[in-house]
Amino acid sequence: MNDNDSQELEKVKNYFAEKLETHGPTHKGVDYNSTESQEIRFSQLIKLINSNQKYSLLDFGSGYGAMYDYLLGLGHDLYYLGYDIAEPMVVQGRQLHINNPDCHFSANLNEITPLEYAVVSGTFNMKLDADFEAWTKIVIEALHQMDLLTTKGFSFNMLTKYSDADRMRPDLYYADPLFFFDYCKRNFARNVALLHDYNLYDFTILVRKS
């Protein structure tokens, strides 16, 4: 990652730290419009996971751990590791889940060893003033990190370029789902699914490695 990439991520880190300070550990604190839309996205991402037995999960861009709470609510048994570049998110996540021995948070990607699955929800949406090509490069680098850090697969969502033009914002990243489907097929796994049918302005990709 070059200096420009680091600068763009630093801006995003500060953006979400400010959101958390303003709104606390709520859907607004991680920049979701509503709890309902947040959980709809979660439900798509976890279609990757076999939850019939205990599993391990990396939540990349975890915020304060809303995904973990959602999974517990579904009755899942898992080892959860939330990673976020915003240190206040990590601190908040640890405080909220201090009594959960299978729930951990980190702001250091280098200390994370491979887990079975990874999910990425909303993490790639906020590009701020980064240009499209630069942000695409950052996203692709993150996907390769997910590939290295998982044994069974990973899933991610992004805003879609098929959004209504009059609703699109210049600070958000609207990706081409066909480009990312093709990229994942060519680089990560034969079994890749593109989900674009759940009435939100985004899409989800599931990459099944085994």
Backbone hydrogen bonds, N-H to C=O, Kabsch-Sander energy under -0.5 kcal/mol:
donor,donor_aa,acceptor,acceptor_aa,energy
6,S,2,N,-2.1
7,Q,3,D,-2.2
8,E,4,N,-2.2
9,L,5,D,-2.4
10,E,6,S,-2.0
11,K,7,Q,-1.8
12,V,8,E,-1.8
13,K,9,L,-2.7
14,N,10,E,-2.2
15,Y,11,K,-2.1
16,F,12,V,-2.3
17,A,13,K,-2.0
18,E,14,N,-2.1
19,K,15,Y,-1.9
20,L,16,F,-2.5
21,E,17,A,-2.0
22,T,18,E,-2.1
23,H,19,K,-2.9
24,G,20,L,-2.7
26,T,24,G,-2.5
30,V,26,T,-0.7
30,V,27,H,-0.8
31,D,28,K,-1.3
32,Y,27,H,-3.1
38,Q,34,S,-1.8
39,E,35,T,-2.3
40,I,36,E,-2.1
41,R,37,S,-1.9
42,F,38,Q,-2.0
43,S,39,E,-2.4
44,Q,40,I,-1.2
45,L,41,R,-2.2
46,I,42,F,-2.1
47,K,44,Q,-1.3
48,L,45,L,-1.2
49,I,46,I,-1.3
51,S,49,I,-0.9
53,Q,50,N,-0.5
55,Y,77,D,-1.4
57,L,79,Y,-2.7
58,L,117,Y,-2.4
59,D,57,L,-0.6
59,D,81,L,-2.7
60,F,58,L,-0.8
60,F,119,V,-2.6
61,G,59,D,-0.7
61,G,83,Y,-2.9
62,S,59,D,-0.7
62,S,83,Y,-2.4
65,G,62,S,-1.7
66,A,62,S,-0.6
69,D,65,G,-1.8
70,Y,66,A,-2.2
71,L,67,M,-2.5
72,L,68,Y,-2.5
73,G,69,D,-2.0
74,L,70,Y,-1.0
75,G,72,L,-1.5
76,H,71,L,-2.3
78,L,76,H,-0.6
79,Y,55,Y,-2.6
80,Y,78,L,-0.6
80,Y,102,D,-3.3
81,L,57,L,-2.6
82,G,104,H,-3.1
83,Y,59,D,-2.8
83,Y,81,L,-0.5
84,D,106,S,-1.9
87,E,85,I,-0.9
89,M,86,A,-1.1
90,V,86,A,-1.4
91,V,87,E,-2.6
92,Q,88,P,-2.4
93,G,89,M,-2.7
94,R,90,V,-2.3
95,Q,91,V,-2.1
96,L,92,Q,-2.5
97,H,93,G,-1.5
98,I,95,Q,-0.9
100,N,97,H,-2.1
103,C,100,N,-1.8
104,H,80,Y,-2.3
106,S,82,G,-2.6
109,L,107,A,-0.6
111,E,108,N,-1.2
112,I,109,L,-1.4
115,L,149,L,-2.6
117,Y,56,S,-1.9
118,A,153,G,-1.1
119,V,58,L,-2.4
120,V,155,S,-1.5
122,G,120,V,-0.6
125,N,122,G,-1.3
127,K,125,N,-1.1
127,K,171,D,-1.2
128,L,171,D,-2.2
130,A,127,K,-2.0
135,W,131,D,-2.3
136,T,132,F,-2.4
137,K,133,E,-1.9
138,I,134,A,-1.7
139,V,135,W,-2.5
140,I,136,T,-2.5
141,E,137,K,-2.2
142,A,138,I,-2.0
143,L,139,V,-2.2
144,H,140,I,-2.0
145,Q,141,E,-1.7
146,M,142,A,-2.2
147,D,143,L,-2.1
148,L,144,H,-1.9
149,L,145,Q,-1.7
150,T,147,D,-0.8
151,T,115,L,-1.5
152,K,116,E,-2.7
153,G,116,E,-1.2
154,F,207,V,-1.5
155,S,118,A,-2.0
156,F,205,I,-2.0
157,N,120,V,-1.7
158,M,203,F,-1.9
159,L,173,Y,-0.6
160,T,201,Y,-1.9
161,K,175,A,-2.3
163,S,160,T,-1.4
167,R,164,D,-1.9
168,M,164,D,-0.6
168,M,165,A,-0.9
172,L,169,R,-1.3
173,Y,125,N,-2.8
174,Y,172,L,-0.6
175,A,159,L,-2.6
175,A,173,Y,-0.7
180,F,176,D,-1.8
181,F,177,P,-2.2
182,D,178,L,-2.3
183,Y,179,F,-2.5
184,C,180,F,-2.3
185,K,181,F,-2.2
186,R,182,D,-2.3
187,N,183,Y,-1.7
188,F,184,C,-2.6
189,A,184,C,-1.7
191,N,208,R,-0.7
192,V,190,R,-1.0
193,A,206,L,-2.4
195,L,193,A,-0.5
195,L,204,T,-3.4
196,H,194,L,-0.6
202,D,200,L,-1.1
203,F,158,M,-2.4
204,T,195,L,-2.5
205,I,156,F,-2.8
206,L,193,A,-2.4
207,V,154,F,-2.8
208,R,191,N,-2.9
208,R,206,L,-0.6
209,K,152,K,-2.4
209,K,207,V,-0.7
210,S,152,K,-1.1
